[in-house]
Amino acid sequence: MNQKNIEQRSLVIGCIWLFAMGVAALTAYFSTRLEALFVDAYFTLITLTTGLLSIVISKISTQVSKRFPNGLFVLEPLYAFFQSLLTIVLLLISLMTVSSKAYQYFVYGHGQLLNIAPVIPYEIVMVSCQPELGPLHFSSYSLIKSPH
């Protein structure tokens, strides 16, 4: 297996995990309305979206043309820029929402009790997903480093 195939395989497997984590995070957010879960859910979805985009970039970045004789590797910094921009927008939206709720609470005394019951199963799922990814990344790294 060459390095490009290993990279694309790892990206696909990572996107599958991100999809499952995103669904779990959205479910937990919509049942609790906790802003921390909002950030977690949408950050995971941003990572999933940009992960899918990175699969496409990985496939086309080596294509050469007269305009790009060394390939379309210029797309990789653009990818990083747009991922960073989406993350900044997410954090600004979260900051505005949390600030508004804090203002409502401290000035007017309006607030709601937190429903944290769905958070516990969500965190168990998130923590249990992490150990499964370690061996996957280690095996991919071993394939890249092994002499052929």
Secondary structure, 3 states (H helix, E strand, C coil): CCHHHHHHHHHHHHHHHHHHHHHHHHHHHHHHCCHHHHHHHHHHHHHHHHHHHHHHHHHHCCCCCCCCCCCCCCHHHHHHHHHHHHHHHHHHHHHHHHHHHHHHHHHHCCCCCCCCCCHHHHHHHHHHHHHHHHHHHHHHHHHHHCCC
